[in-house]
């Protein structure tokens, strides 16, 4: 334990030196942080205000997109409803109606095809025609195409309801063309807003990062302070443990001497007599003779096993100190115990864990246990062991234990 404490103290000294170095640098770092943070704050608004502006930009852009997306969804649904029969319906025209020609001209403009009817029929014959419309790159329509497309869009009759009167299949393509035009115009207006949104978000993240760094510096300092307190408390506990161990080692001689005396003489005396007459007297004599001994000597603390004591209590042994001490004397003593137990509380408890050992001793012919004496030792021995090896001259060395 001493070696461990020495290492702990050496490490603590090294850590203290490193902490001192960090503490010396901390004001400099904090000053630099405050200067940089203040300059940044002076050049811009508070993060909360910037966050509100960012949200306003995002909401404005979303409103513009919400105007175009429903029309785009409707056009896609209409295209999904078309099949080859609908396309064939358009191709059968040798001289298509004006509205059909206008719709196909607009489609050809968007798909980079010639705007004559022959080219339109060839485009309709492509197996991937509908797929091209569905997967059209609506985000990158060139301004030149949109300008050419205005010729068709501005036509008063270029409306889905009017086109439907001529061709139901062309109605879906008319919806698609108008959706592409609307989406492109909205995207042109919204275009700068995503860039503004991204810039605002970066600025907000920048301020939030500064706030986080400041919070981290304060929290880290508090953490180091708390850790230092814990280390000091741990060192104090180690030092207290070493002091306690040293005291116990110094008191071993006196404690063992008194413990042996307790095992030899404790049994027949009451709790009051044991403590006031025996223990206090023995401790006083040891102190006068210069024998080191614990002031708070306890037989239970020295010879007792907490786990075994709990097992005894669970099996019926009373919880008082006298019963616990008697249990220790029974297990630690070398002489046969004579237990005076009128309430039959202890005898049953002690005999339960020892019953197998008793049977083994009886089977070998050893004299082990005399329980509930009713007659003489000689008669009881003969009754239990069925042997006549004992004589009247035999004596029985026993320890008397009072549980009354």
SVG drawing of the C-alpha trace seen along z (x, -y; Angstrom):
<svg xmlns="http://www.w3.org/2000/svg" viewBox="-63 -46 70 98">
<polyline fill="none" stroke="black" stroke-width="0.4" points="0.0,0.0 2.9,-2.3 4.5,-1.7 1.1,-2.4 0.7,-5.6 4.3,-6.7 3.6,-6.1 0.3,-8.0 2.1,-11.0 4.8,-11.0 2.1,-11.0 0.1,-13.6 3.2,-15.9 3.7,-15.5 0.1,-16.2 0.1,-19.2 3.1,-20.6 1.3,-20.0 -1.9,-21.6 0.1,-24.6 1.5,-25.0 -2.0,-24.8 -3.3,-27.2 -0.6,-29.7 -1.6,-29.4 -5.3,-29.5 -5.6,-33.3 -3.7,-33.9 -5.9,-31.5 -9.0,-32.9 -7.9,-36.5 -7.2,-35.6 -10.6,-33.8 -12.4,-36.8 -10.7,-39.2 -11.4,-37.0 -14.9,-36.3 -15.6,-40.0 -14.3,-41.1 -16.4,-38.5 -19.5,-39.6 -18.9,-43.3 -19.0,-42.6 -22.3,-40.7 -25.5,-40.2 -26.2,-37.7 -26.5,-34.1 -30.2,-34.1 -30.9,-36.9 -28.9,-35.2 -30.8,-32.0 -34.1,-33.9 -32.8,-35.4 -31.7,-32.0 -35.1,-30.5 -36.8,-33.4 -34.7,-32.8 -35.5,-29.1 -39.3,-29.7 -39.3,-32.2 -37.5,-29.8 -39.8,-27.0 -43.0,-29.1 -41.7,-29.8 -41.0,-26.1 -44.4,-25.1 -46.0,-27.1 -44.3,-25.1 -44.1,-21.6 -47.9,-20.9 -48.1,-21.6 -45.0,-19.4 -46.5,-16.6 -49.8,-16.8 -47.9,-16.8 -45.9,-13.7 -49.1,-11.9 -50.6,-12.7 -47.5,-11.4 -47.7,-8.2 -51.3,-7.7 -50.2,-7.8 -49.5,-4.6 -48.4,-3.7 -52.0,-3.8 -52.2,-7.5 -49.0,-8.3 -50.2,-6.4 -53.3,-8.5 -51.2,-11.5 -49.0,-9.9 -51.9,-9.1 -52.4,-12.7 -51.1,-13.5 -51.9,-17.1 -52.3,-17.7 -54.6,-20.4 -53.0,-23.6 -53.1,-23.0 -51.5,-19.5 -48.8,-21.0 -48.2,-23.8 -47.9,-21.2 -45.4,-19.0 -43.5,-22.1 -43.0,-23.0 -42.0,-19.4 -39.5,-19.4 -38.0,-22.7 -37.4,-21.2 -35.9,-18.0 -33.6,-19.7 -35.5,-18.4 -36.6,-20.1 -40.0,-21.6 -41.5,-20.3 -44.2,-17.6 -42.0,-14.9 -39.4,-15.4 -42.2,-15.4 -43.6,-12.0 -40.1,-10.6 -39.8,-11.7 -43.2,-10.1 -41.9,-6.8 -39.1,-6.6 -39.7,-3.8 -38.1,-6.0 -40.2,-9.0 -42.2,-9.0 -39.1,-8.1 -37.3,-11.2 -40.1,-13.4 -40.2,-11.8 -36.5,-12.1 -36.0,-15.5 -33.4,-17.7 -35.7,-20.4 -33.1,-22.1 -30.8,-23.0 -33.0,-24.3 -31.1,-26.8 -32.5,-30.3 -32.5,-30.1 -34.9,-27.2 -37.2,-29.1 -37.2,-32.1 -38.2,-30.0 -40.8,-28.3 -42.6,-31.6 -44.0,-31.6 -46.1,-28.5 -46.7,-29.5 -48.2,-32.9 -50.7,-31.3 -54.1,-31.9 -55.3,-28.5 -52.2,-26.7 -54.1,-25.4 -54.8,-21.8 -58.5,-22.2 -58.5,-23.7 -55.9,-21.1 -58.1,-18.2 -60.9,-19.2 -58.5,-18.3 -56.5,-15.4 -56.5,-13.9 -52.9,-12.6 -51.7,-16.1 -53.3,-17.5 -50.8,-15.6 -47.9,-16.9 -49.3,-20.4 -49.4,-20.1 -45.8,-18.9 -44.6,-21.8 -46.3,-24.4 -44.9,-22.8 -41.4,-22.9 -41.8,-26.6 -43.3,-27.5 -40.6,-25.5 -37.8,-27.2 -39.2,-30.7 -39.5,-29.9 -36.1,-28.4 -34.7,-31.5 -36.2,-33.6 -35.2,-31.2 -31.8,-30.5 -29.8,-33.0 -31.8,-32.1 -30.2,-28.6 -26.8,-30.3 -27.9,-32.9 -29.3,-30.2 -26.1,-28.2 -24.0,-31.3 -26.3,-32.2 -26.2,-28.6 -22.4,-28.7 -22.4,-31.9 -24.8,-30.6 -22.7,-27.4 -19.6,-29.6 -21.2,-31.6 -22.5,-28.4 -19.0,-26.9 -17.6,-29.9 -20.3,-29.6 -19.5,-25.9 -15.7,-26.6 -16.4,-29.1 -18.7,-26.6 -16.1,-23.9 -13.4,-26.0 -15.5,-26.8 -16.7,-23.2 -13.2,-21.8 -11.9,-24.0 -14.7,-22.9 -14.0,-19.3 -10.3,-19.7 -11.1,-21.3 -13.5,-18.6 -11.0,-15.9 -8.3,-17.6 -10.6,-17.5 -11.3,-13.8 -7.6,-13.0 -6.9,-14.8 -9.7,-12.9 -8.4,-9.6 -4.9,-10.4 -6.3,-11.2 -8.2,-7.9 -5.0,-6.0 -3.1,-7.8 -5.8,-7.0 -5.8,-3.4 -2.0,-3.2 -2.2,-4.8 -5.0,-2.3 -2.9,0.6 0.2,-0.5 -1.8,-0.8 -3.3,2.6 0.2,4.1 1.6,2.4 -1.3,3.7 -1.1,7.4 0.7,8.6 -1.8,7.2 -4.8,8.1 -3.7,11.7 -2.9,12.0 -6.4,10.8 -8.0,12.9 -6.4,16.0 -7.5,15.1 -11.1,14.6 -11.1,18.1 -9.8,19.6 -11.9,17.8 -14.9,16.0 -17.4,18.9 -19.0,19.0 -19.4,15.2 -22.1,12.8 -21.8,9.9 -21.5,7.3 -18.8,9.2 -16.9,10.0 -16.6,6.3 -16.2,4.5 -14.3,7.0 -12.3,9.0 -11.7,6.8 -11.4,3.4 -9.1,4.9 -6.9,6.8 -6.6,3.7 -5.7,1.5 -3.0,4.0 -1.6,4.3 -1.3,0.5 0.4,0.3 2.9,3.0 3.5,1.2 1.9,3.9 0.4,2.3 -3.3,3.1 -6.4,1.6 -8.5,-0.7 -11.7,0.6 -10.8,4.3 -13.6,6.6 -13.4,10.4 -15.9,10.3 -13.8,8.0 -10.7,10.0 -11.9,13.7 -15.3,13.2 -16.0,13.8 -18.9,11.5 -20.1,14.0 -20.2,16.9 -21.9,14.8 -24.6,13.8 -25.1,17.5 -25.4,18.3 -28.0,15.5 -29.9,16.8 -30.1,20.3 -31.4,19.0 -28.5,17.7 -29.6,14.6 -28.1,11.3 -26.7,10.1 -23.0,9.9 -23.0,12.6 -24.5,15.2 -22.1,14.2 -19.1,14.4 -20.2,17.8 -20.5,19.0 -16.9,17.9 -15.7,19.7 -17.4,22.9 -15.8,22.8 -12.4,21.6 -11.9,23.4 -10.2,26.8 -12.2,28.0 -15.6,29.6 -18.3,26.9 -20.9,27.4 -23.8,25.2 -26.4,24.1 -29.3,23.3 -32.7,23.7 -34.6,22.1 -33.0,24.5 -32.1,21.6 -28.4,22.2 -28.0,25.9 -30.1,26.6 -28.2,23.9 -24.8,25.2 -25.7,28.8 -27.0,28.3 -23.8,27.4 -21.9,30.0 -24.3,32.9 -22.3,34.7 -19.1,34.4 -20.8,35.8 -22.0,38.8 -18.5,39.4 -17.0,39.2 -19.6,41.6 -19.0,44.1 -15.3,44.1 -16.0,44.6 -14.7,41.1 -16.3,39.2 -17.6,36.1 -20.8,34.6 -22.9,35.1 -26.3,33.5 -29.2,33.1 -27.5,34.8 -30.1,36.6 -28.0,39.1 -24.3,39.5 -21.7,39.1 -20.9,42.8 -24.5,43.9 -25.0,41.4 -21.8,42.5 -22.8,46.1 -26.3,45.2 -25.0,43.2 -21.8,45.1 -22.5,48.6 -19.0,49.0 -17.6,49.7 -14.2,48.1 -15.0,45.3 -14.4,45.7 -15.5,43.7 -12.0,42.3 -12.4,40.5 -12.6,36.7 -14.2,34.4 -12.5,31.1 -15.1,28.7 -15.9,25.0 -19.0,23.7 -21.1,21.3 -24.2,19.5 -26.9,18.5 -29.3,17.6"/>
</svg>
